[in-house]
Amino acid sequence: MKIGFHVSIEGSIDRAVDRAIRLGCSTFQIFTRSPRMWKHRKLGEAEVQAFKSKLRDSGICPVFSHMPYLPNLSSPKDDVFNRSVETLVVEAARCRLLDVPYLVTHLGSTLGSGYKAGVERIVQAFSHLDSDDPMILVENTSGKRNEVGSTFRELRDIMDLAEDLRLGVCLDTCHAYARGYNLRSEEGVEATIDEFEENIGMRNLRLVHLNDSKGSLGSRIDRHEHIGLGEIGEDGFRNILRSKLREAPLVMETPVDERRSDDENMMKVRQLAGLHVG
């Protein structure tokens, strides 16, 4: 199994590899810059080379990058949409520079312009990417009002319309549960996998964001929780981690607080997956 975390790049982007190694990760995810700002600094040649060298020596793979939070690829507002496309193109270029093969993106909100208009915006945004860019992984959302991509059918619509681009899927367990996919029971996990296979195909599942949910089933509340401490619970994650979903890389985006450390979340995942816990 490939298990890891979203890790910080604080100080220098190559330090993300150091942090991943310390946590015992076999995969990990990063932001290449602050996720809460439009502006960004250029990556220095020395830190880029240090990142690639440390990553190569670590043997950790695959590595994922995640788009910042501000872009909205579904926005009907031209200024926001254009800045979002620019960010997408820049992030793809930064991934190429770092040899990161996957870029995860949220699909955004239509702000009331309608689902069809939102999907057209997303496909338009993706048309600015080149064939040598990293694979874009579209992430399912929790289904808040006007969000695009909360169901597997919606993700399939986007993949069909952007057929000239290599797209994969990142399945977030918190978002899926909040949208109504019952990942708590064994039957619910299998039904979710069956629906994913029917609409998207398991071969296109490139990443699982392994997060518990503070919101209840179908609540459409996007609030992550530590593994087993939320509404999905330990039994739910035991079912998830012993299903086909375990075959994809698993990256945790769990809270940073005093209740549980990353090390403890890693131990909990290994325990629930039936792996040796050292």
Long-range contacts (C-beta under 8 A, 24 or more apart in sequence): 1-26, 1-246, 1-250, 1-273, 1-275, 2-26, 2-27, 2-62, 2-248, 2-249, 2-250, 3-27, 3-210, 3-249, 3-250, 3-252, 3-266, 3-269, 3-270, 4-28, 4-29, 4-60, 4-249, 4-250, 4-251, 4-252, 5-29, 5-251, 5-252, 5-253, 5-254, 5-262, 5-265, 5-266, 6-30, 6-31, 6-66, 6-251, 6-252, 6-253, 9-33, 12-47, 12-50, 13-43, 13-47, 13-48, 13-51, 13-98, 14-47, 14-50, 14-51, 14-53, 14-54, 16-51, 17-51, 17-54, 17-55, 17-58, 17-60, 18-54, 20-58, 20-60, 21-58, 21-60, 23-262, 23-263, 23-266, 24-263, 24-266, 25-60, 26-60, 27-60, 27-61, 27-62, 27-63, 27-64, 27-249, 27-250, 27-251, 28-60, 28-63, 28-64, 28-251, 29-63, 29-64, 29-65, 29-66, 29-104, 29-207, 29-251, 29-253, 30-63, 30-64, 30-65, 30-66, 30-100, 31-65, 31-66, 31-68, 32-65, 32-91, 32-94, 32-95, 32-98, 33-68, 33-94, 34-68, 35-66, 35-68, 35-69, 35-70, 36-68, 36-69, 36-70, 37-68, 37-70, 38-68, 38-70, 38-83, 38-87, 40-90, 43-94, 43-97, 43-98, 48-97, 48-98, 51-98, 52-98, 52-99, 55-99, 62-101, 62-102, 62-249, 63-100, 63-101, 63-102, 64-100, 64-102, 64-103, 64-104, 64-137, 64-170, 64-207, 64-249, 64-251, 65-91, 65-94, 65-95, 65-98, 65-100, 65-102, 65-103, 65-104, 65-134, 66-103, 66-104, 66-105, 67-91, 67-103, 67-104, 67-105, 67-106, 69-106, 71-105, 71-108, 72-108, 72-109, 72-111, 73-105, 73-106, 73-107, 73-108, 73-121, 73-122, 73-125, 74-107, 74-108, 74-109, 74-110, 74-111, 74-113, 74-118, 74-119, 74-121, 74-122, 74-148, 75-108, 75-109, 75-110, 75-111, 75-121, 76-110, 76-111, 76-112, 76-113, 76-117, 76-118, 76-121, 77-111, 81-121, 81-125, 84-108, 84-125, 85-124, 85-125, 85-128, 88-125, 88-126, 88-128, 88-129, 89-128, 89-129, 92-129, 92-130, 92-133, 92-134, 92-136, 93-133, 95-133, 95-134, 96-132, 96-133, 96-134, 100-134, 101-134, 101-135, 102-134, 102-135, 102-136, 102-137, 102-168, 102-206, 102-207, 103-133, 103-134, 103-135, 103-136, 103-137, 104-137, 104-139, 104-170, 104-207, 105-136, 105-137, 105-138, 105-139, 106-139, 106-141, 106-149, 107-138, 107-139, 107-141, 107-147, 107-148, 107-149, 107-158, 108-147, 108-148, 109-144, 109-145, 109-146, 109-147, 109-148, 110-146, 110-148, 111-146, 112-146, 115-148, 115-154, 118-146, 118-148, 119-148, 119-154, 119-157, 119-158, 119-161, 120-161, 122-148, 122-158, 122-162, 123-158, 123-161, 123-162, 126-162, 126-165, 126-167, 127-162, 127-165, 129-165, 135-166, 135-167, 135-168, 135-206, 136-165, 136-166, 136-167, 136-168, 137-167, 137-168, 137-169, 137-170, 137-206, 137-207, 138-167, 138-168, 138-169, 138-170, 139-169, 139-170, 139-171, 139-172, 139-175, 139-209, 140-169, 140-170, 140-171, 140-172, 140-175, 140-176, 140-179, 141-175, 141-179, 141-222, 142-174, 142-175, 142-178, 142-179, 142-215, 142-220, 142-221, 142-222, 143-175, 143-178, 143-179, 143-180, 143-220, 144-220, 144-222, 150-175, 150-179, 150-220, 151-179, 152-195, 152-196, 152-198, 152-199, 152-200, 153-199, 155-199, 155-200, 156-199, 156-200, 159-200, 159-204, 167-204, 168-204, 168-205, 168-206, 168-207, 169-200, 169-204, 169-205, 169-206, 169-207, 170-206, 170-207, 170-208, 170-209, 171-196, 171-205, 171-207, 171-208, 171-209, 171-245, 171-248, 172-208, 172-209, 172-211, 172-253, 173-208, 173-209, 173-210, 173-211, 173-212, 173-213, 173-232, 173-240, 174-209, 174-211, 174-212, 174-213, 174-215, 174-222, 174-223, 174-224, 174-225, 174-230, 174-232, 175-209, 175-222, 177-213, 177-215, 177-217, 177-231, 177-232, 177-236, 178-213, 178-215, 178-216, 178-217, 178-218, 178-219, 178-220, 178-221, 178-222, 179-218, 179-220, 180-217, 180-218, 182-217, 183-232, 183-236, 183-239, 183-240, 184-217, 184-231, 184-232, 184-233, 184-235, 184-236, 184-239, 185-235, 185-236, 185-239, 186-239, 188-239, 189-236, 189-239, 189-240, 189-243, 189-245, 190-243, 193-243, 193-244, 193-245, 202-244, 202-247, 205-245, 205-248, 206-248, 206-249, 207-248, 207-249, 207-251, 208-245, 208-248, 208-249, 208-250, 208-251, 209-251, 209-252, 209-253, 210-237, 210-240, 210-250, 210-251, 210-252, 210-269, 211-252, 211-253, 211-254, 212-236, 212-237, 212-254, 224-253, 224-254, 224-255, 225-254, 225-255, 226-254, 226-255, 226-259, 226-260, 226-265, 226-268, 227-252, 227-254, 227-265, 227-268, 227-269, 227-272, 228-268, 228-272, 229-259, 229-260, 234-268, 234-272, 237-268, 237-269, 237-272, 238-272, 238-273, 241-269, 241-272, 241-273, 241-274, 242-273, 242-274, 246-273
